[in-house]
Amino acid sequence: MINSITTDVPSSLDIEWVINNYCNFNCSYCTPDLYGNTSRALDLPIAVEFFNTVHQQHPGIKMLSLSGGEPTLWKHLPEFVDSVASDYFFHIITNGSRTLDWWRRFMYNRKIDRITISLHVEQIDWDKTFANIEFLQNQTDLTLLVLLKPGSKEILEQFVKRITDAKINASIKIKPLTSHDNRSVYNYNEDEKLWLQDFSYNKANINSYSGIAKRLIVDGKEHSMSYAYKLVAGGLNNFRGWNCNLGSSRMFIWHDGNVFPATCKTAMRKPIGNVFSNTLEVKTSSTKCADEFCHCAPDIRITKSRDV
């Protein structure tokens, strides 16, 4: 039993923005909400104005993670980064499917603090993705997120071995998949469970920016941030009844513009703002968790504690 979770910088704000639900992948384990191609078009001035508002209300340390859909399909992405990146630790979560030439143009004279490439076994072009990884390894703090679909360990393991044999400068994390209807972890065989629990590889060029949280602290003991995935895999992600600092250290923005204090059902009962109307409520008090599972690693990292 665990009683408390926080990070080494609990005052920092972790923001995830699902820019769109435009995606060139349609993985079977993904919700259509993330690849339905129905999201409202977002103009650059609206986005810049809202994130200037966020910075005014939260002038401290902030990480802005852009996801989707596929965030690199947003035509204004380069200009958006150039407009607001000075106020944020900037993180892009991508499926890595853009061409090598696209990545070279995008990264030229532009600082992206962290890039996470999600490896989707159903859709990935292995050689193309490896070429992108080779290029990006020395451009940013690179993370490779291996989404473990049951029954796919062998082919994923082969690609992971290709990366480790090449001594790529990256952190590799094996992520368990959870059902979108009840948030429970997929059924894995014993070999897959061991891979989830035991695999470790970290040769990333860790960004020297010292303000962003780098360690997860569980009951006073420090772990890597990827330890959150091990909590999910081990079924230790039930925080119902805990006090959780939703909104003060976490913010989630859906592609319809609504802003929530996290991604869980407890947090998404009521928006705290909207990108299109440029509104944002500042939350300072903790919330009692009413969910059976906390499935999202950034949500797990929110400072939270059990009443004892």
C-alpha positions as CSV (number, residue, x, y, z in Angstrom):
1,M,0.0,0.0,0.0
2,I,1.3,3.5,-0.8
3,N,0.2,6.7,0.8
4,S,1.6,9.6,-1.1
5,I,2.9,10.6,-4.5
6,T,4.6,13.8,-5.6
7,T,7.6,14.9,-7.7
8,D,10.9,16.6,-7.0
9,V,9.4,19.9,-8.2
10,P,5.7,19.8,-7.0
11,S,5.1,23.5,-7.8
12,S,5.8,23.1,-11.5
13,L,2.8,22.9,-13.9
14,D,2.4,20.0,-16.3
15,I,0.2,21.0,-19.3
16,E,-1.0,18.7,-22.0
17,W,-2.7,20.1,-25.0
18,V,-4.4,17.7,-27.4
19,I,-4.2,20.1,-30.4
20,N,-6.4,18.2,-32.7
21,N,-7.8,14.7,-33.5
22,Y,-6.3,14.7,-37.0
23,C,-4.1,11.6,-37.2
24,N,-2.6,9.5,-40.1
25,F,-2.8,6.4,-37.8
26,N,-5.9,4.6,-36.7
27,C,-4.7,2.1,-34.1
28,S,-7.2,-0.4,-32.8
29,Y,-6.4,0.4,-29.2
30,C,-6.9,4.1,-29.7
31,T,-10.2,5.9,-29.1
32,P,-11.7,7.4,-32.3
33,D,-11.9,10.7,-30.4
34,L,-8.1,11.0,-31.2
35,Y,-8.2,10.2,-34.9
36,G,-11.7,11.1,-36.0
37,N,-10.6,14.3,-37.9
38,T,-13.5,16.3,-36.5
39,S,-11.7,18.9,-34.3
40,R,-12.2,22.6,-34.8
41,A,-9.6,24.5,-36.8
42,L,-7.4,26.6,-34.5
43,D,-5.9,29.9,-35.6
44,L,-2.5,30.9,-34.4
45,P,-3.5,34.2,-32.7
46,I,-6.1,32.4,-30.6
47,A,-3.6,29.8,-29.4
48,V,-0.9,32.3,-28.6
49,E,-3.3,34.6,-26.7
50,F,-4.5,31.7,-24.5
51,F,-1.1,30.5,-23.6
52,N,0.0,34.0,-22.8
53,T,-3.0,34.0,-20.4
54,V,-1.8,30.8,-18.9
55,H,1.7,32.3,-18.4
56,Q,0.2,35.4,-16.7
57,Q,-1.8,33.2,-14.2
58,H,1.0,30.6,-13.8
59,P,4.3,32.6,-14.2
60,G,6.4,29.8,-12.6
61,I,7.9,26.7,-14.1
62,K,5.7,25.1,-16.8
63,M,6.0,22.2,-19.2
64,L,3.7,22.3,-22.3
65,S,3.2,18.9,-24.0
66,L,1.6,19.0,-27.4
67,S,-0.2,15.8,-28.4
68,G,-3.1,14.8,-30.6
69,G,-4.1,13.2,-32.9
70,E,-0.8,14.0,-34.5
71,P,0.4,17.5,-33.4
72,T,2.9,17.8,-36.3
73,L,0.0,18.0,-38.7
74,W,-1.0,21.4,-37.3
75,K,0.1,23.8,-40.0
76,H,0.9,26.6,-37.4
77,L,3.0,24.4,-35.2
78,P,6.4,26.1,-36.1
79,E,5.1,29.6,-35.6
80,F,3.3,28.6,-32.3
81,V,6.5,27.2,-30.9
82,D,8.4,30.3,-31.8
83,S,5.8,32.6,-30.2
84,V,5.5,31.0,-26.8
85,A,8.4,28.6,-26.2
86,S,10.4,31.1,-24.1
87,D,7.7,30.8,-21.4
88,Y,7.5,27.0,-21.4
89,F,9.6,23.9,-21.3
90,F,8.4,22.6,-24.7
91,H,7.5,18.9,-25.3
92,I,6.1,17.3,-28.4
93,I,4.4,13.9,-28.4
94,T,4.4,12.4,-31.9
95,N,4.0,9.1,-33.7
96,G,7.3,10.0,-35.6
97,S,5.8,9.4,-39.0
98,R,6.8,12.7,-40.6
99,T,9.7,12.5,-43.1
100,L,13.3,13.0,-42.1
101,D,13.3,16.2,-44.3
102,W,10.3,17.5,-42.4
103,W,12.1,17.0,-39.0
104,R,15.3,18.6,-40.3
105,R,13.4,21.7,-41.4
106,F,11.3,21.9,-38.2
107,M,14.3,21.5,-35.9
108,Y,16.5,23.9,-37.7
109,N,17.3,26.9,-35.5
110,R,14.5,25.9,-33.2
111,K,14.8,24.6,-29.6
112,I,12.4,21.8,-28.6
113,D,13.3,20.7,-25.1
114,R,11.8,17.2,-25.3
115,I,10.3,15.0,-28.0
116,T,8.5,11.7,-27.3
117,I,8.0,9.3,-30.1
118,S,5.2,6.8,-29.5
119,L,5.9,3.5,-31.2
120,H,2.6,2.0,-32.6
121,V,3.2,-1.6,-33.7
122,E,0.1,-1.6,-36.0
123,Q,1.1,1.4,-38.1
124,I,4.8,2.1,-37.8
125,D,7.3,2.3,-40.7
126,W,10.3,0.8,-38.8
127,D,13.1,2.1,-41.1
128,K,11.6,5.6,-41.5
129,T,11.1,5.9,-37.7
130,F,14.6,4.6,-37.0
131,A,16.0,7.3,-39.3
132,N,14.1,10.0,-37.5
133,I,15.3,8.6,-34.2
134,E,18.9,8.7,-35.3
135,F,18.5,12.3,-36.3
136,L,16.6,13.5,-33.3
137,Q,18.8,11.8,-30.7
138,N,21.2,14.7,-30.6
139,Q,18.7,17.5,-31.2
140,T,16.6,17.1,-28.0
141,D,15.9,15.1,-24.9
142,L,14.4,12.1,-26.7
143,T,12.0,9.5,-25.3
144,L,10.7,6.5,-27.1
145,L,7.4,5.3,-25.7
146,V,6.8,1.6,-26.7
147,L,3.0,0.9,-26.6
148,L,2.8,-2.7,-25.7
149,K,-0.2,-4.3,-27.5
150,P,-0.7,-7.9,-26.2
151,G,0.9,-10.4,-28.5
152,S,3.3,-7.8,-30.0
153,K,6.3,-8.1,-27.6
154,E,8.5,-10.1,-30.1
155,I,8.4,-7.5,-32.9
156,L,8.6,-4.6,-30.5
157,E,11.5,-6.2,-28.8
158,Q,13.4,-6.6,-32.1
159,F,13.1,-2.9,-32.8
160,V,14.1,-2.0,-29.2
161,K,17.2,-4.2,-29.7
162,R,18.0,-2.3,-32.9
163,I,17.9,0.9,-30.9
164,T,19.9,-0.3,-28.0
165,D,22.5,-2.0,-30.3
166,A,23.0,1.4,-32.0
167,K,23.4,3.0,-28.6
168,I,20.9,5.7,-29.4
169,N,20.8,8.7,-27.1
170,A,17.2,8.2,-25.8
171,S,15.1,7.0,-22.9
172,I,13.0,4.0,-23.7
173,K,9.8,3.3,-21.8
174,I,7.5,0.4,-22.1
175,K,3.9,1.5,-21.7
176,P,1.0,-0.8,-20.8
177,L,-2.3,-0.1,-22.6
178,T,-5.5,0.6,-20.8
179,S,-9.1,0.1,-22.0
180,H,-10.8,3.4,-22.8
181,D,-14.2,2.3,-21.6
182,N,-13.2,1.2,-18.0
183,R,-9.5,2.3,-17.8
184,S,-8.4,-1.2,-16.8
185,V,-5.1,-2.5,-18.0
186,Y,-5.1,-4.9,-20.9
187,N,-4.5,-8.6,-20.2
188,Y,-0.8,-9.5,-20.5
189,N,0.9,-12.8,-20.3
190,E,3.7,-13.3,-17.7
191,D,6.5,-12.7,-20.2
192,E,4.9,-9.3,-21.2
193,K,4.4,-8.4,-17.5
194,L,8.1,-9.0,-16.8
195,W,9.1,-6.8,-19.7
196,L,6.9,-4.0,-18.4
197,Q,8.3,-4.3,-14.9
198,D,12.0,-5.0,-15.6
199,F,13.0,-3.2,-18.8
200,S,15.3,-0.2,-18.4
201,Y,17.2,1.9,-20.9
202,N,18.1,5.6,-20.5
203,K,20.9,7.2,-22.5
204,A,18.9,10.4,-23.3
205,N,20.6,13.8,-23.5
206,I,18.7,15.0,-20.5
207,N,17.9,18.7,-20.9
208,S,19.9,20.7,-18.4
209,Y,16.9,23.0,-17.5
210,S,16.7,22.4,-13.8
211,G,13.2,23.6,-13.0
212,I,11.2,20.7,-14.5
213,A,10.4,17.7,-12.4
214,K,12.7,14.8,-13.2
215,R,11.9,12.3,-10.3
216,L,8.7,10.7,-9.0
217,I,8.6,10.4,-5.2
218,V,6.4,7.7,-3.8
219,D,6.2,7.5,0.0
220,G,9.3,9.6,0.2
221,K,11.4,7.3,-2.1
222,E,12.7,8.6,-5.4
223,H,12.0,6.8,-8.7
224,S,12.4,7.7,-12.4
225,M,9.3,9.3,-13.9
226,S,8.6,6.1,-15.9
227,Y,7.9,4.4,-12.5
228,A,4.3,5.7,-13.1
229,Y,3.9,3.0,-15.8
230,K,5.1,0.4,-13.4
231,L,2.4,1.4,-10.9
232,V,-0.2,1.0,-13.7
233,A,1.2,-2.4,-14.7
234,G,1.2,-3.5,-11.1
235,G,-2.3,-2.4,-10.4
236,L,-1.2,0.2,-7.9
237,N,-3.1,3.1,-9.6
238,N,-6.3,3.2,-7.5
239,F,-6.3,6.5,-5.6
240,R,-10.1,6.8,-4.9
241,G,-10.6,8.9,-1.8
242,W,-7.1,10.5,-2.0
243,N,-6.6,14.2,-1.9
244,C,-5.3,15.2,-5.4
245,N,-3.9,18.7,-6.4
246,L,-5.9,18.8,-9.7
247,G,-5.3,22.0,-11.7
248,S,-2.6,23.4,-9.6
249,S,0.2,21.1,-10.9
250,R,-1.6,19.6,-14.0
251,M,-3.8,21.0,-16.8
252,F,-5.3,19.1,-19.7
253,I,-6.7,20.8,-22.8
254,W,-9.0,18.9,-25.1
255,H,-9.1,19.5,-28.9
256,D,-12.5,21.3,-28.6
257,G,-10.8,24.0,-26.5
258,N,-12.1,23.0,-23.1
259,V,-9.6,23.1,-20.3
260,F,-9.7,20.6,-17.4
261,P,-7.5,20.1,-14.3
262,A,-6.5,16.6,-15.4
263,T,-7.7,13.8,-17.7
264,C,-9.5,11.6,-15.2
265,K,-13.3,11.4,-14.9
266,T,-13.2,13.4,-11.6
267,A,-11.3,16.2,-13.3
268,M,-13.4,16.3,-16.5
269,R,-16.7,16.8,-14.8
270,K,-16.3,20.5,-15.1
271,P,-14.0,22.6,-17.4
272,I,-11.9,25.3,-15.8
273,G,-11.5,27.3,-19.0
274,N,-11.6,27.4,-22.7
275,V,-9.0,28.2,-25.4
276,F,-11.4,29.9,-27.8
277,S,-12.9,32.2,-25.2
278,N,-9.5,32.8,-23.5
279,T,-10.8,32.0,-20.0
280,L,-9.0,30.1,-17.2
281,E,-9.9,29.5,-13.6
282,V,-7.0,29.1,-11.2
283,K,-7.4,26.1,-8.8
284,T,-5.6,26.2,-5.5
285,S,-7.4,23.5,-3.3
286,S,-7.1,19.7,-3.5
287,T,-9.9,17.5,-4.8
288,K,-11.1,14.1,-3.5
289,C,-10.5,11.4,-6.2
290,A,-13.7,9.6,-7.1
291,D,-12.2,7.3,-9.8
292,E,-11.3,3.6,-9.5
293,F,-8.2,3.9,-11.7
294,C,-5.7,6.6,-12.6
295,H,-4.6,5.5,-16.0
296,C,-2.5,8.5,-17.2
297,A,1.1,8.8,-16.1
298,P,1.0,12.7,-15.9
299,D,-2.1,12.4,-13.8
300,I,-0.4,9.8,-11.5
301,R,2.4,12.3,-11.0
302,I,0.1,15.0,-9.6
303,T,0.8,15.5,-5.9
304,K,-1.7,13.4,-4.0
305,S,-2.0,11.7,-0.6
306,R,-4.2,9.3,1.3
307,D,-5.9,10.3,4.5
308,V,-4.2,8.5,7.3
